[in-house]
Amino acid sequence: MLNKKIIRKINTSRLSKKLKENIEDKYIESEQWFNRPDLWYRLTAFSNPYITVYSELILLEKHNNLIKKLPSTLIFYGLGTGDTEIRMVNSIILKNKEINIIGIDVQEDFITGFIQSLNNICYEDNKYNINFVGIKGLFQELQKSDFDIFNGRKAHIVLGNTIGNFKCSEIFRIFSKTSNKKDILLIGFQTDTFIEKIFRQYKNNKMFNDFIKKSTNLDETKGLTWKINKKESQIEAWSGDVLVFHSKKTNPEKMIKTAEKYGFKSTEMLNDDNTAIQIYEKIK
């Protein structure tokens, strides 16, 4: 049985206003890249440069014993197509039969798509009980009270290199603000090991370039200027003097040191060089 509801904290009008502000500030924030969910679905089906999805699925499958140990209340920061997230849900519900899920995404299409995937799980076994709350909103506006709908220890999960869409200090401030002591944080991200290869997979990918331009309402006849920002270990796309796309690729050891500054202790790390999955416990 699936119990579900959606809480709406942002609308199209405010997102459009924020995009204009972003352009004025010369820095487009990552939520704007998903203005056109149809383009994201098309990209991930045919030409996705985010290889993390495939690597994460393999790592999660290989280390399924670690996933089964997670708390039965999961908070997903970003849903997208939901491939890896549903894999985790399947692992935990097989063990517990009941699970609580909060899914945060700026696009309601991704939330409703995830709900359909949860329904599919319930169709497999009518003894499963899934309680789902979708939050249509921005990570940076979340409060700890948004998660009070479910009691007990929680697992905060961000996959698919979504963490790389933010400055490290910003995203870990969010995690620190929204989590309680003893909560779990699980992050999946692209490492910096093959950053030159990943750079080419963005730059030379026409479908990805079109995705960025159409989602941010840029002139589709003009090309993007791609750069590797070595100081930030970040792949960037510029339109004139506006940074329209940015994706950080992180050294796993550096990620651990950053997490420690915000009260998270590393407990597990899975790494295939392209992708790392790290698990932390909030200790402060």
Number of C-alpha atoms within 10 A of each C-alpha: 16 19 12 14 13 16 13 12 12 15 13 11 9 9 17 14 10 16 19 13 13 17 16 11 11 16 17 22 17 16 20 21 20 20 21 16 18 12 19 21 14 14 16 16 10 9 14 18 18 18 17 22 22 14 23 27 16 14 16 19 16 11 12 15 12 13 18 18 11 21 18 21 23 25 22 20 22 27 26 24 20 19 16 22 23 16 16 18 21 17 19 23 18 13 12 13 15 17 21 21 21 22 23 25 21 26 24 20 17 25 24 13 15 22 21 12 16 20 15 12 20 16 13 9 12 11 11 17 18 21 17 22 22 24 26 22 22 17 18 12 9 17 14 13 9 12 18 9 9 15 9 11 17 23 22 23 19 20 25 26 24 20 23 22 17 16 13 15 12 11 18 20 15 17 24 19 14 17 22 17 14 17 19 25 26 20 21 25 30 33 24 18 15 12 20 11 9 18 19 13 17 20 18 11 15 12 17 21 17 18 22 23 20 17 17 22 12 15 11 13 8 10 16 22 14 19 14 17 13 9 6 12 16 20 23 20 21 18 17 12 10 15 20 25 24 23 23 25 24 23 16 22 10 10 16 18 13 15 24 18 13 18 17 25 20 18 12 12 16 17 17 13 14 18 27 23 25 19 23 23 22 20 14 13
